[in-house]
């Protein structure tokens, strides 16, 4: 699936999640920590990247080449668990399988062309998605809060608050 449809499909996924969610207090308690961990990883990663300017290799980028996607998967998994719906879990899985392999491949190809020597050395030591436990490769980038804002991570954090609030409202109202 072309990556240009990823954002629109993400909004559709959000609607599907809200329509199919059948949350319970326990599902909310189990899902929220996963979602928060995912957003924390995304914030950490966003604080390291200067898109198309420098190759981020520090922080979470020393554990996985695509930590934003690792964070997104954890965040979505947390929302799926909170929803307490097998259909939501399936919809989330389909979304990620449809878009993320191609997006990660495109991003890696771009970075390999833009930063050939640096990317090769880094990619040899750092896995694409499943994080290594100890940091690997060169670690030249440093976290800066200003980058989190520049990379508009506030949008994902706000979306997490909104979807969690709406799922919680469904649970409270018994809908």
Secondary structure as UniProt FT lines:
FT   HELIX           3..5
FT   HELIX           6..20
FT   HELIX           25..46
FT   TURN            47..48
FT   TURN            51..53
FT   HELIX           59..62
FT   TURN            65..66
FT   HELIX           67..83
FT   HELIX           86..114
FT   HELIX           116..125
FT   HELIX           145..150
FT   TURN            151..152
FT   HELIX           153..173
//
